[in-house]
Amino acid sequence: MEEEHKNRAEKLKEEVKLMFAKSIEVLAKLELIDIVMKLGLSILFEKEILEALDSIHYHTIEEDLYATALCFRLLRLHGHEISQDIFRGFMDGNGSFSKSKCRDIKGLIELFEASHLALQGENILEEAKGFSNGILRGAYSTLDGELAEKVAHILELPSHCRLQWFQVK
């Protein structure tokens, strides 16, 4: 029975490696990396994750807040140098985030998460934290189900600050 489980685990690992190899779209790669990390399995796919992140050109996703913030967060978490300027496209002329460009709740969740990776003096990320926090707190009462639970969870403590194994469900 133990041998059967080992074989099944190896087969599943190979399937995930194939998923990394077949992922062409930037967002699909980012979401796969995020899922593997949230499952606590990133140690098994370090090489694939690093290769995928090295191949990502974030300028291809600048129109999508969710993809941009997810990309920023994952690159920062893996030690890549990425500028906060990636978020300038979501700001208005006054240096504030634009409500019309930042309506997507998933995008705001990712923006809030990404803002917690700010380095000292990164004012855009500080602005992002306050902006996304305010909108998410205001929208929380109108959300339902899994999304409301996710917003509450994130507002309590960003995911990268939590103990990973307690996050795995």
Backbone as CSV, one residue per row, in Angstrom:
resi,resn,N_x,N_y,N_z,CA_x,CA_y,CA_z,C_x,C_y,C_z
1,MET,0.819,-1.196,0.000,0.000,0.000,0.000,0.863,1.260,0.000
2,GLU,1.958,1.254,0.772,2.834,2.410,0.847,3.481,2.683,-0.516
3,GLU,3.882,1.618,-1.188,4.488,1.769,-2.520,3.494,2.382,-3.504
4,GLU,2.247,1.998,-3.387,1.193,2.544,-4.253,1.031,4.053,-4.036
5,HIS,1.094,4.481,-2.779,0.983,5.911,-2.459,2.186,6.690,-2.987
6,LYS,3.375,6.103,-2.869,4.580,6.768,-3.384,4.495,6.925,-4.900
7,ASN,4.033,5.889,-5.575,3.897,5.955,-7.033,2.878,7.003,-7.444
8,ARG,1.780,7.063,-6.730,0.736,8.059,-7.012,1.270,9.475,-6.790
9,ALA,2.018,9.667,-5.710,2.590,10.982,-5.416,3.569,11.397,-6.511
10,GLU,4.401,10.485,-6.961,5.351,10.790,-8.039,4.624,11.129,-9.336
11,LYS,3.564,10.404,-9.619,2.773,10.682,-10.827,2.152,12.080,-10.757
12,LEU,1.622,12.442,-9.593,1.039,13.776,-9.421,2.091,14.874,-9.538
13,LYS,3.286,14.638,-9.007,4.369,15.618,-9.148,4.705,15.839,-10.621
14,GLU,4.768,14.757,-11.362,5.072,14.869,-12.796,3.970,15.624,-13.531
15,GLU,2.723,15.417,-13.129,1.610,16.140,-13.748,1.718,17.646,-13.482
16,VAL,2.092,18.023,-12.272,2.249,19.439,-11.947,3.418,20.028,-12.738
17,LYS,4.497,19.283,-12.856,5.637,19.753,-13.650,5.219,19.976,-15.107
18,LEU,4.380,19.102,-15.619,3.860,19.279,-16.980,2.983,20.526,-17.076
19,MET,2.229,20.789,-16.026,1.397,21.999,-16.005,2.274,23.246,-16.097
20,PHE,3.388,23.242,-15.400,4.321,24.369,-15.486,4.850,24.502,-16.909
21,ALA,5.206,23.384,-17.506,5.780,23.401,-18.853,4.762,23.851,-19.899
22,LYS,3.499,23.489,-19.708,2.457,23.809,-20.693,1.865,25.201,-20.516
23,SER,2.059,25.809,-19.356,1.490,27.136,-19.106,2.171,28.157,-19.994
24,ILE,1.414,28.731,-20.902,1.949,29.733,-21.814,1.570,31.135,-21.348
25,GLU,0.331,31.300,-20.958,-0.147,32.610,-20.531,0.466,32.998,-19.183
26,VAL,0.831,34.257,-19.073,1.466,34.768,-17.860,0.564,34.568,-16.648
27,LEU,-0.702,34.922,-16.774,-1.617,34.800,-15.640,-1.773,33.347,-15.202
28,ALA,-1.829,32.423,-16.147,-1.944,31.001,-15.802,-0.722,30.542,-15.009
29,LYS,0.464,30.984,-15.412,1.688,30.645,-14.675,1.642,31.208,-13.265
30,LEU,1.251,32.465,-13.162,1.200,33.117,-11.852,0.220,32.418,-10.917
31,GLU,-0.947,32.090,-11.434,-1.951,31.421,-10.600,-1.497,30.025,-10.202
32,LEU,-0.823,29.323,-11.093,-0.303,27.997,-10.757,0.735,28.108,-9.638
33,ILE,1.633,29.067,-9.753,2.635,29.280,-8.707,1.950,29.607,-7.382
34,ASP,0.971,30.486,-7.419,0.255,30.888,-6.211,-0.450,29.701,-5.563
35,ILE,-1.091,28.883,-6.354,-1.795,27.704,-5.825,-0.820,26.719,-5.198
36,VAL,0.281,26.447,-5.887,1.279,25.517,-5.361,1.827,26.039,-4.031
37,MET,2.061,27.355,-3.963,2.553,27.938,-2.713,1.512,27.827,-1.602
38,LYS,0.258,28.110,-1.928,-0.797,28.063,-0.912,-1.050,26.644,-0.416
39,LEU,-0.751,25.659,-1.250,-0.894,24.268,-0.843,0.315,23.788,-0.023
40,GLY,1.306,24.644,0.096,2.487,24.282,0.863,3.402,23.324,0.127
41,LEU,3.332,23.315,-1.193,4.105,22.372,-1.991,5.230,23.025,-2.791
42,SER,5.491,24.288,-2.540,6.477,25.008,-3.357,7.870,24.397,-3.267
43,ILE,8.196,23.776,-2.151,9.512,23.155,-1.997,9.720,22.039,-3.023
44,LEU,8.638,21.398,-3.436,8.732,20.309,-4.403,8.920,20.803,-5.829
45,PHE,8.611,22.089,-6.053,8.636,22.628,-7.413,9.454,23.915,-7.489
46,GLU,10.486,24.028,-6.660,11.296,25.243,-6.625,11.866,25.590,-7.997
47,LYS,12.419,24.597,-8.664,13.044,24.824,-9.974,12.014,25.347,-10.973
48,GLU,10.856,24.720,-11.026,9.804,25.119,-11.966,9.282,26.523,-11.659
49,ILE,9.134,26.818,-10.374,8.647,28.142,-9.969,9.652,29.219,-10.367
50,LEU,10.921,28.986,-10.069,11.945,29.975,-10.409,12.053,30.177,-11.920
51,GLU,11.986,29.097,-12.672,12.032,29.210,-14.134,10.834,29.991,-14.658
52,ALA,9.659,29.700,-14.111,8.440,30.402,-14.552,8.530,31.888,-14.225
53,LEU,8.979,32.216,-13.023,9.095,33.625,-12.638,10.152,34.349,-13.465
54,ASP,11.239,33.664,-13.777,12.283,34.277,-14.604,11.793,34.565,-16.023
55,SER,10.821,33.792,-16.478,10.326,33.962,-17.854,9.225,35.014,-17.980
56,ILE,8.748,35.521,-16.843,7.607,36.442,-16.866,8.075,37.860,-17.175
57,HIS,7.405,38.455,-18.123,7.634,39.857,-18.464,6.391,40.608,-18.026
58,TYR,6.485,41.268,-16.882,5.298,41.857,-16.264,4.669,42.969,-17.079
59,HIS,5.355,43.534,-18.053,4.759,44.604,-18.850,3.590,44.107,-19.696
60,THR,3.465,42.799,-19.836,2.377,42.252,-20.651,1.054,42.211,-19.898
61,ILE,1.063,42.506,-18.604,-0.160,42.382,-17.804,-0.553,43.683,-17.131
62,GLU,0.043,44.784,-17.517,-0.160,46.047,-16.816,-1.588,46.569,-16.828
63,GLU,-2.445,46.072,-17.681,-3.822,46.558,-17.755,-4.730,45.894,-16.727
64,ASP,-4.292,44.827,-16.111,-5.107,44.019,-15.210,-4.546,44.135,-13.788
65,LEU,-5.310,44.756,-12.890,-4.850,44.961,-11.515,-4.547,43.638,-10.823
66,TYR,-5.423,42.663,-10.970,-5.228,41.358,-10.328,-3.912,40.725,-10.785
67,ALA,-3.703,40.643,-12.089,-2.498,40.009,-12.623,-1.248,40.803,-12.261
68,THR,-1.328,42.111,-12.319,-0.176,42.957,-11.998,0.216,42.793,-10.531
69,ALA,-0.756,42.853,-9.639,-0.471,42.734,-8.209,0.005,41.326,-7.847
70,LEU,-0.589,40.312,-8.463,-0.157,38.930,-8.228,1.283,38.751,-8.695
71,CYS,1.589,39.262,-9.872,2.942,39.189,-10.420,3.928,39.891,-9.490
72,PHE,3.597,41.088,-9.069,4.458,41.851,-8.168,4.713,41.071,-6.885
73,ARG,3.638,40.559,-6.292,3.753,39.841,-5.013,4.646,38.604,-5.145
74,LEU,4.409,37.814,-6.172,5.180,36.580,-6.333,6.646,36.866,-6.655
75,LEU,6.890,37.862,-7.495,8.272,38.205,-7.808,9.006,38.729,-6.570
76,ARG,8.354,39.587,-5.803,8.979,40.113,-4.578,9.238,38.986,-3.574
77,LEU,8.268,38.108,-3.415,8.439,37.012,-2.454,9.598,36.094,-2.827
78,HIS,9.912,36.036,-4.114,10.988,35.161,-4.574,12.285,35.935,-4.834
79,GLY,12.387,37.138,-4.280,13.634,37.870,-4.303,13.950,38.654,-5.565
80,HIS,13.001,38.767,-6.472,13.230,39.545,-7.687,13.097,41.035,-7.382
81,GLU,13.913,41.824,-8.037,13.788,43.274,-7.909,12.713,43.732,-8.876
82,ILE,11.670,44.283,-8.336,10.577,44.793,-9.155,10.128,46.112,-8.547
83,SER,9.975,47.089,-9.391,9.669,48.444,-8.938,8.187,48.603,-8.600
84,GLN,7.934,49.436,-7.612,6.560,49.792,-7.263,5.880,50.547,-8.401
85,ASP,6.668,51.068,-9.325,6.134,51.837,-10.457,5.205,51.015,-11.342
86,ILE,5.232,49.712,-11.184,4.340,48.846,-11.953,2.873,49.222,-11.708
87,PHE,2.597,49.885,-10.580,1.224,50.255,-10.228,0.824,51.662,-10.671
88,ARG,1.725,52.409,-11.261,1.413,53.790,-11.683,0.248,53.854,-12.662
89,GLY,0.084,52.845,-13.472,-1.008,52.822,-14.440,-2.386,52.753,-13.804
90,PHE,-2.450,52.458,-12.541,-3.726,52.358,-11.824,-3.999,53.594,-10.975
91,MET,-3.177,54.616,-11.181,-3.315,55.846,-10.405,-3.825,56.967,-11.297
92,ASP,-4.430,57.958,-10.653,-4.883,59.129,-11.406,-3.772,60.180,-11.407
93,GLY,-4.041,61.330,-11.977,-3.048,62.388,-12.091,-2.613,62.982,-10.764
94,ASN,-3.382,62.764,-9.712,-3.076,63.324,-8.388,-2.188,62.418,-7.547
95,GLY,-1.786,61.282,-8.099,-0.953,60.352,-7.340,-1.735,59.446,-6.418
96,SER,-3.051,59.362,-6.635,-3.904,58.475,-5.848,-4.388,57.342,-6.748
97,PHE,-4.718,56.241,-6.137,-5.261,55.139,-6.923,-6.646,55.513,-7.432
98,SER,-6.915,55.140,-8.668,-8.166,55.477,-9.334,-9.227,54.423,-9.043
99,LYS,-10.352,54.855,-8.481,-11.436,53.915,-8.192,-11.979,53.293,-9.465
100,SER,-11.969,54.028,-10.561,-12.496,53.484,-11.805,-11.575,52.416,-12.407
101,LYS,-10.289,52.480,-12.109,-9.339,51.495,-12.622,-9.154,50.328,-11.659
102,CYS,-9.670,50.452,-10.453,-9.450,49.452,-9.405,-10.784,49.014,-8.806
103,ARG,-11.625,48.417,-9.614,-12.950,47.996,-9.139,-13.027,46.516,-8.791
104,ASP,-12.138,45.737,-9.328,-12.153,44.284,-9.180,-11.745,43.880,-7.758
105,ILE,-12.594,43.158,-7.053,-12.309,42.752,-5.669,-11.082,41.843,-5.618
106,LYS,-10.980,40.895,-6.552,-9.797,40.022,-6.579,-8.529,40.843,-6.768
107,GLY,-8.596,41.842,-7.624,-7.458,42.720,-7.845,-7.106,43.526,-6.607
108,LEU,-8.124,43.998,-5.903,-7.900,44.768,-4.674,-7.303,43.895,-3.569
109,ILE,-7.734,42.644,-3.517,-7.153,41.708,-2.541,-5.670,41.529,-2.828
110,GLU,-5.341,41.309,-4.088,-3.931,41.133,-4.461,-3.131,42.412,-4.241
111,LEU,-3.737,43.561,-4.532,-3.063,44.837,-4.301,-2.764,45.011,-2.813
112,PHE,-3.724,44.685,-1.968,-3.531,44.780,-0.524,-2.396,43.862,-0.078
113,GLU,-2.398,42.618,-0.586,-1.332,41.666,-0.256,0.024,42.189,-0.731
114,ALA,0.073,42.680,-1.962,1.327,43.178,-2.537,1.850,44.381,-1.758
115,SER,0.942,45.221,-1.282,1.352,46.436,-0.575,2.102,46.130,0.718
116,HIS,1.900,44.948,1.259,2.587,44.566,2.490,4.031,44.128,2.242
117,LEU,4.444,44.146,0.991,5.822,43.807,0.655,6.631,45.065,0.332
118,ALA,6.112,46.205,0.757,6.770,47.484,0.490,8.104,47.572,1.219
119,LEU,9.042,48.181,0.525,10.317,48.509,1.142,10.225,49.934,1.677
120,GLN,11.129,50.289,2.546,11.098,51.621,3.137,11.150,52.685,2.040
121,GLY,10.239,53.644,2.139,10.201,54.749,1.196,9.383,54.497,-0.060
122,GLU,8.754,53.353,-0.165,7.933,53.066,-1.347,6.526,53.618,-1.120
123,ASN,6.351,54.870,-1.483,5.111,55.592,-1.221,3.922,55.058,-2.015
124,ILE,4.157,54.588,-3.221,3.050,54.051,-4.027,2.439,52.851,-3.323
125,LEU,3.275,51.997,-2.757,2.763,50.819,-2.053,2.064,51.207,-0.751
126,GLU,2.534,52.243,-0.090,1.845,52.724,1.110,0.466,53.266,0.739
127,GLU,0.405,53.996,-0.363,-0.875,54.502,-0.880,-1.780,53.329,-1.246
128,ALA,-1.207,52.307,-1.872,-1.970,51.116,-2.267,-2.564,50.417,-1.048
129,LYS,-1.787,50.355,0.022,-2.270,49.686,1.236,-3.492,50.407,1.802
130,GLY,-3.396,51.720,1.936,-4.524,52.483,2.468,-5.732,52.442,1.552
131,PHE,-5.502,52.581,0.267,-6.580,52.565,-0.724,-7.315,51.223,-0.725
132,SER,-6.565,50.132,-0.867,-7.192,48.808,-0.948,-7.838,48.416,0.376
133,ASN,-7.216,48.774,1.483,-7.777,48.488,2.800,-9.145,49.161,2.943
134,GLY,-9.209,50.439,2.594,-10.466,51.183,2.715,-11.572,50.599,1.847
135,ILE,-11.263,50.291,0.612,-12.286,49.755,-0.285,-12.716,48.355,0.150
136,LEU,-11.756,47.515,0.538,-12.110,46.154,0.957,-12.959,46.168,2.233
137,ARG,-12.622,47.026,3.178,-13.437,47.130,4.405,-14.845,47.619,4.084
138,GLY,-14.938,48.570,3.160,-16.241,49.084,2.771,-17.070,48.079,1.999
139,ALA,-16.417,47.271,1.188,-17.125,46.306,0.351,-17.448,45.015,1.092
140,TYR,-16.788,44.771,2.201,-16.942,43.501,2.922,-18.402,43.156,3.204
141,SER,-19.178,44.113,3.642,-20.577,43.842,4.013,-21.443,43.489,2.810
142,THR,-21.008,43.842,1.609,-21.790,43.534,0.409,-21.381,42.206,-0.229
143,LEU,-20.300,41.624,0.251,-19.812,40.364,-0.314,-20.461,39.189,0.389
144,ASP,-20.416,38.043,-0.279,-20.953,36.852,0.359,-20.040,35.657,0.118
145,GLY,-20.233,34.650,0.917,-19.550,33.380,0.744,-18.045,33.433,0.866
146,GLU,-17.409,32.723,-0.042,-15.963,32.536,-0.003,-15.190,33.844,-0.160
147,LEU,-15.707,34.737,-0.997,-15.023,36.013,-1.218,-15.017,36.870,0.050
148,ALA,-16.153,36.913,0.751,-16.223,37.667,2.007,-15.265,37.074,3.045
149,GLU,-15.198,35.756,3.083,-14.302,35.075,4.010,-12.837,35.397,3.681
150,LYS,-12.515,35.416,2.395,-11.153,35.718,1.966,-10.767,37.153,2.324
151,VAL,-11.696,38.096,2.108,-11.432,39.496,2.438,-11.206,39.651,3.944
152,ALA,-12.044,39.042,4.746,-11.889,39.120,6.200,-10.546,38.546,6.635
153,HIS,-10.191,37.443,6.042,-8.944,36.745,6.358,-7.732,37.623,6.018
154,ILE,-7.750,38.224,4.845,-6.646,39.062,4.366,-6.529,40.330,5.213
155,LEU,-7.665,40.941,5.539,-7.626,42.170,6.331,-7.095,41.915,7.739
156,GLU,-7.318,40.715,8.222,-6.819,40.359,9.549,-5.289,40.275,9.541
157,LEU,-4.743,39.574,8.530,-3.299,39.402,8.423,-2.968,38.913,7.019
158,PRO,-2.102,39.611,6.304,-1.739,39.177,4.945,-1.185,37.755,4.943
159,SER,-1.432,37.040,3.872,-1.093,35.617,3.824,0.398,35.331,3.977
160,HIS,1.265,36.180,3.445,2.699,35.878,3.559,3.215,36.056,4.993
161,CYS,2.415,36.670,5.867,2.798,36.843,7.274,2.323,35.682,8.145
162,ARG,1.528,34.821,7.582,0.967,33.702,8.350,1.878,32.480,8.271
163,LEU,1.739,31.586,9.225,2.450,30.319,9.166,1.825,29.489,8.046
164,GLN,2.666,29.085,7.115,2.182,28.455,5.892,1.325,27.217,6.148
165,TRP,1.739,26.347,7.026,0.994,25.092,7.203,-0.381,25.302,7.821
166,PHE,-0.580,26.402,8.521,-1.902,26.686,9.068,-2.845,27.190,8.000
167,GLN,-2.270,27.660,6.883,-3.061,28.175,5.769,-3.585,27.062,4.871
168,VAL,-2.886,25.951,4.807,-3.255,24.875,3.888,-4.563,24.258,4.354
169,LYS,-5.489,24.178,3.402,-6.802,23.625,3.754,-7.024,22.326,3.021
